[in-house]
Amino acid sequence: MFADIGPLEVVTLIVLAVILVGPDKLPKMVSDTVRTLRKVRELSQSTQASIRDELPPELQNLTLEDLNPKALEEPAECREPEPDRADHRLRP
């Protein structure tokens, strides 16, 4: 999730948090944030599980990546070539 954040960005975020929130309130704020993120993750997982339970048996192995519209597109090499517009002109 945070693979593209470097060490300098992490240090910058920590320094900003200490300045904005204060060192005495920071631990409580971090624990509240972690608790909220856990609840959101649990809600997301339970929602996915309930949706998966409602699906017919042949679709129960579906993942969110399977529903990505870009993944549903045909690869370019499988498509039929589009006709050239010059071929459709009326000839006298």
N, C-alpha and C positions, 0 to 999 in steps of 0.2 A: 504494500500500500504506500509506504513512504520510502521506496527504494531509491528514488531520484533526489532525495534530500541529503545534501552533504553535511560534513561536520561543522562547517562554518555557519550554515543556516540553522543547525540545531543550537549552536552556541548563541547565535543572534536571537533566536526565539526565547531561549532561557533568560537571557539578559533583559529582553523586552518584557517578559512576564514578571520578572522580579521588579522592574521599574514601575510597570503599570499597576500591578496588583499589590506588591509589597511582599517582603520575605515572610511575614507572619501569617498572611492569608493564603499564600501560594500552596502549601501542602493540602489545605482543605479544598481549594479550588481544583487541584489536580485530582484528588480522590473523587470529588463530585463529577468531574468530567469523565473519569474512567468508569465510574458507576453508570453514568448516562450512556456512554458508548456501549457498555455491556448489555444494558437493557435494550438499546436499539438493535444490536446484533441478535439478541435472543428473539426479539419481535420479528425481525426479518427472517430468521431461521424457522420460527413457528409458522409464519405466514407462508413461506415456501413449502413447508411440510403439509399444511392444510390444503394448499392449492394442488400439490402433487397427489394427495389422497383423493381429491375430487376428479382427477383426470382418469380417463379410461385406461385399462391395463397396458395397452400398447404404447401409450404416451407417458407412462410413469417414469421412465428413465430420462426424460427431457431435462436439459439444463438451461440456465439462462443464456449461455453462449449459443445454444441451438436456436434461440429466438431472435438473435441479432439479424436485422434485415440485410446487412452486408454478407452474412454467412448464407443467407437464403438465395442470393443472386447466383446465377449460373456463371461459371468461369468463362472468360472471353473465348477460350479455345473451343468451348462446347456450343456456343451460340452460332446460329446461321448468319452468314455475312449479310449485311444490309444491301439491298439492291442499289446500284448506282443511279442517281437521279437523272443522268443523261439518257439512260435507257428508257425512261418513262415519257420522254418528250414525244409530242405528236409530230410525225413526219408527214410532209405534204405529198 
